[in-house]
Amino acid sequence: MSSLRIGPRPFLLLCRFTLATVILNVATGAAVRLSDSGLGCPDWPTCSQRRLTPPLSLHPVVEFGNRVVVFVLVVACAATMVAAFLRRPVRRDLRWLSGGLILGVLGEAVLGAFVVYSKLNAYVVMVHFMVGMGLLAVSVVLTLRAGHAAGRGTLAVDRASLWLTRALLALIVAVMAAGTATTGAGPHAGGKGAKRVPIGLEDMSRIHAEIVLAAGVLLVVLLWVLWKSNAPAHNQDAGRILLAVMVVQGIIGYTQFFTHLPAVLVGIHVLGASTVWATALWFHHGLSDHRAEPEDAGSPGTDPGATSGLRPEAEPTVHAGNGSGAVVEPV
């Protein structure tokens, strides 16, 4: 076992597969709720007390299908963690993040059981969704970090842009929390008799929309700051891509509300939330420039401690002309 080694490229591909599985889990979880299949399998982890697999009818199949995806996700996260310890060069940051995958997927599994046994309590479902978004964040950051060499990147923008971006991420988290609360107040409970959030749908939708507008305004201000500080073109382009994704998501949100929340549009909106969150994390990560992984990084002669993720292997390149004063900081 000690002679088994995994190079950077295979590890990156495994991280991408795990990320795809996380997104698939979000999609199938939304399908469960929107098709009223939350109690299609009344027991857990088996579908019922007397049988493991579901009967051939819509609700049990949809619910059990989501559980199969969760099982694949657990296997993918476990494989990613094992691969992180076998990866050469050694990367402690990737090991920690892969450990976060395990914690996240275990939290998802435990909360999934509570969702069933609480008869789709809206608050438990909300927490379940937010843990899923946390798992998505860890998977996105892990995949991004696995795509370049270890060490702190060189901050390519000024500090104002960095802190505005961090504030934007916090607002997006608030948007997602308000969004799942809005769903909890709406008609898509996931099954008959499920407990709802005791607030009017229109009131909750208004709160959600106001936080979305605040996030949009903050992003526009951030884009202006990037332009005024002469930030690199690829950072400004990434910010415009994030703005476009948020605008599309907003259009879908308003459309679903004024068309009385059709299940298909609500499902697309849930996937859109995942897309916005992943794009925002990608934008934040791109505020620093990172060195590429050396081509011979996985060779036996590579110093395993040189890329531990605790410090850069060489002095980073200084970026001039962006008004930042050549700052080295992890993001």
N, C-alpha and C positions, 0 to 999 in steps of 0.2 A: 504493500500500500504506500510505503514511503517513497517508492520510486515513481509513483504515478504523478504526472504533472499535467497541468492544463495551461495553455498559452493564452495571451490576452484576447486573440480573435475568437476562439471558441467560447470563451467566457462571455464576451460581448454578445455573441449570438444567443447564448442561453439567457442572458438578461433581457434581450429583446423578446424572446419567446415568453418569458415570465410576465413581462409588461403586457403583451398581447392577451395573455390569460387573465390578467387583472382586469383589463378593459372588457373582456368577454364576460367576466363575472358580474361587472356592473350592468351590462346589457341584459343578461339572463335574469339578474335580480329585479331589474325594472320590468321585464316581461312577466315575472311572477306576480308583481303587485298590480300591474295594469290589466292582467287577464283574470284578476280575482282568484288566483291560484295559491294564495298564501297558506291556506289550510288544505290544499290538495293532498298533502301527506300529513296526517294529523299527529304522527309520531316522529321521533328523531333519535338516531340517524337513519333508522329504517323508515320506510314509508308508512307502515302501520305496525301494530304489535304482532300481527300474524304473518306479515310478508315484508321482504326486503325491498322488492321492486314494486313500482306502481301498477295499478290496473290500466288498461288501455283506454283512458279517457283524458280529455284535455287538461283539466286542472292538476291531477296527479302527475301526468307526464311533464308538464311545464315545471312544476315545483321540484320533481325529482331530477329533471334535467339540470336545473340550477345547482342541485347538490352534487351532481356528477362533475360539473364545471369546478365547483369548490374543491372536490377531491383532486382533480387535475392541478388546480392552483396550489394545493398543499404540496403535492409531489414536486411541482416546478420550483416552489420556494425552497423546499428541502434540498433539491438538487443544486440550486443556485448557491445555497449556503455551503454545501460540501465542496462545490467547485471553487468557491472563494478561498477556502483553506488549501486547496490543491493548486491554485493559480500561482504561476511564476511569471514575473517577479511577485514577491509578497506585497499585498496591498492591504494594510490594516483598515483603511477607510472602507474598502469594499467588503471586508469581513463584518465590520460593524453594521453597514447598511443591509447586508444579506441577513444578519441577525434580526434587524428591524422587520424584514419581510416575514420571518417566522412569527414574531410577536403579532404582527398585523393579521396574518392569516389565521392564527389561533384565536385572536380576538373576534374575527369575523365568524369563525365556526361556532364559538361559544355563544355569541350574540344571536347567531342564526337559530340556535336551539331555544334561546329565550324568546325570540320572536314567535316561534311555534307555540311554546308552552304558555305565553302570555296572550295567546289568541290575537296576535297582530296588534298589540298595543302600539299606538302611534309614536310614543316617545321612544320605545325600544327600537322601532323601525328607523327612527331618525338617527339614533346613535349608531345603529348598524350601518346606515348609509355613510355617515361621517367617518367612521372607522375605515370604511372602504375607500374613501377619498384620501385618508391618511396613508393607507396601503399603496394607493396609486402614486402618491407623492414620493414615497420611499422608492418605489420601483422606477419611476422616472429619473430621480436623482442618481440612483445606482446605475442605470443604463447610460446616462450622460457621463458620469465619472469613469465608467469602464471604457469609454471611447477615447480617452486621452491618458497621458502619463500622469503619475502621481505628483503631488506637490501643489502648493498654492499657485493659483493663476495670477496674472498681472491684470489689475483692474484697469479696464479700458475706457471707463467713463468717470465723471466726477462724482464726489461723494453725495451730492444732492440727488443725482439720478439713482444712485444705489439705494439711498434711504427712501426715496419716493417709490421705488420698485418694491421694497420690502413692505411699505405701507399698502401698496396695491395688493400684494399677496394676502395681507391680513384682511383687506376688504373683500377679496374674492372668497376667502373662507367664510366671512359673514354672509356673503351672498348665497353660498351653498347651504349654509345652515338655515337661512330664511327660506330658501327654495324648498328644502325638504320639509320645513314646517308648513309651507303653503300646500304642498302635496298632502301632508297630514290633515289639513283642514278641508281638503277637497273631496271629490267623490271617489277617488281611486284608493280605497282603503286596503285592497289586497284580498278581501274576502268579506262575506256577510257578517255583520255584527261586530266588526272591528272598532275599537275605541278610537275616536277622532280627537284632534286638537281642539279644545273649546274656544275657538275664535272664528269670527266670520271669514269666509273665503276671500271676499273682496278686501277686507281690512288687512289680512295677511298678505294678499297679493300686492296691495299698495306699499306695505312695508318692504317687501321683497324688491319691488320696482324702484323704490327710492334709494335703496342700498346699491342696486345695479347702476342707477344714474350717477351716484357718487363715485363709484368705481370707474365709470366711463369718463367723468370729468377729470379724475385724478390721472388717468392714462393719457388724456389729451395734454394736461399740464406736463406730464413726464416727457411726452414726445416733444413739446416745445422746449423744455430744458435740454434735452438731448441735442436738438437742433442748434440752440443758442450756444451750447458749450462745444460745438463742433465735434460731437461724438462720432466714432467710426460709422461708416455707412451701413455696415452689416447690423449694428445695434439698432440704428434707426429703422432699418427695414424690418427687423424682427419685431420692433414695437408696433409698426404698422400692420404686420400680420396678426399680432395679438388683438389690435383694435378691430380688424376685419372679422376675426373669429367672434369677438364679443358682440359686434353689431349683428352678425347673423344669428347668434344665440338670442339676442334681444328681440329680433324680428320673430323668431320662432316662439318665444315666450309670449309676446303680445298676441300673436296669431292664435295660439292655443287657448288663451284666455277668452278672446272675443268669439271663438268658435265653440265655446263651452267644453273645453278640455277633452277633445277626442284622444283616445288612448294612444293612437299611433304618434300624434304630435307630442304628447307628453313623454313618450318613450324617446323620441328624437331629442327632446329638450334635455332629458337626463344624460344622454350620450354627449350632447353639446356641453353640458356642465363639466363632464370629464375632459372634453377637448379643451375648453377654456382653461381649466386648472393645469393640465399638462403643458399647454402652450405658454402659460404664464411662468411655470417653473423652468421651461426651456429658455425663455427670454431672460429670466433672472440669472440662470447659469451662464448665459452667453455674455454677461457684462464683464466677465474676465476672460482673457486669452489664456489658453492652456497649450502646453507642448504635446506633440504627438508621441505616442508610445514608440520607443526605438524598435526597429525591425528585428533586432536580435534579443529583444527583452525576455523572451521565454527560453533562451538557450541555457545549457547547464552552467556556463561560465558567468552568467549574470549574477551580480551581488544581490541576494534576496532582500537585504535591508536597505538597498539604495532607493527603492520605490515603495516604501512602507506607507506613504501617504501622510507622514508627519512633517516632512520638510521637502523643499524642492531639491532636485539633484544638482542643479546649476543655477547661476544667477539668472533670473527672468529678464526678458527683453523689456526695455523701458519704452513706453509709448509716449510720444511727444505730440503736442498740438491739440490735445483734447481738454485742456484746462484742468486736469486732475492732479497734476504735479507728480506723475509717475508713482502711483500708490500700489503696493502689493498687499492684497487682501483676499481671503477666500470668500466666495459668495455661494 
